[in-house]
Amino acid sequence: MYDVIIIGAGMAGMTAAIYVARAGRKVLVLENKAHGGQIINSYKIENWPGDFGVSGPDLMEKIYNQMKDLGAEIKYEEAISLKEEGEKFLVKTDEAEYNCDAIIIATGTEPRKLDEERTKEVGDRPILYCATCDGALYKDKTVAVIGGGNSAKHEIEYLEKIVAKVYPVHFEDPIPEDVEAVFVAIGREPATSAFKDFVDLDENGYIVADESCKTSRNGVFVAGDCRTKNIRQLVTAAGDGAVAAETAIRYLGE
């Protein structure tokens, strides 16, 4: 039995865990991938106050260690459903079930996938969504990057340091036949599909909440990029984590 279960171990989730643990509450963090969130794919961060030029993995490892040192528990399991049981909650994962008094959802966003027609065009070539994760696998080879925004630009800049050639491919451009892998950078979408019947989402799939981080369900809070907000940055994710934790702690006290 936990006081708070936090779903997601990115900036928002781990910051929330730090605040909950510092309040002396028993907290479990559930993460279905690697802790650190999407920022661990950034080799240089230039907008984190006080630590100019820090790498994503280095920054998130510091926060992870701080969270662990304060007594937060983390399990690498995927939360697949939430259920209210009286004044308690049941969180079901792909491996187990856990009870708690409050929940903080901090699942962030995930890469938007290619549509079916575009996927057929790629054929048997690998489709990848992270240049910093997989770019080294294509050293001195030819790849394409699909996308037209800043995320595509960053992927291209990173890959140019590694591969022999990068083709920028806009949304309707044909994919060159000589590419050996296709990297996709067409934006991101909220990772909230598991909670669509549990809390209110907006038309784009973001969890509805104001600056208090309260969702439509009492005792359930949201933090970070998966909530409705105007600015999605590391600093706002950290701020959300602190606010959601403090709001959850007050809820527990009530």
Sequence and secondary structure as in RCSB ss.txt:
>XXXX:A:sequence
MYDVIIIGAGMAGMTAAIYVARAGRKVLVLENKAHGGQIINSYKIENWPGDFGVSGPDLMEKIYNQMKDLGAEIK
YEEAISLKEEGEKFLVKTDEAEYNCDAIIIATGTEPRKLDEERTKEVGDRPILYCATCDGALYKDKTVAVIGGGN
SAKHEIEYLEKIVAKVYPVHFEDPIPEDVEAVFVAIGREPATSAFKDFVDLDENGYIVADESCKTSRNGVFVAGD
CRTKNIRQLVTAAGDGAVAAETAIRYLGE
>XXXX:A:secstr
 EEEEEE  SHHHHHHHHHHHHTT  EEEE SS TTGGGGG S BS STT TTB HHHHHHHHHHHHHHTT EEE
   EEEEEEETTEEEEEESS EEEEEEEEE   EEE    HHHHHHHTTS EES HHHHGGGGTTSEEEEE  SH
HHHHHHHHHTTTSSEEEEE TTS   TT SEEEE S EEES GGGTTTS B TTS B   TT B SSTTEEE ST
TBS S   HHHHHHHHHHHHHHHHHHHH 
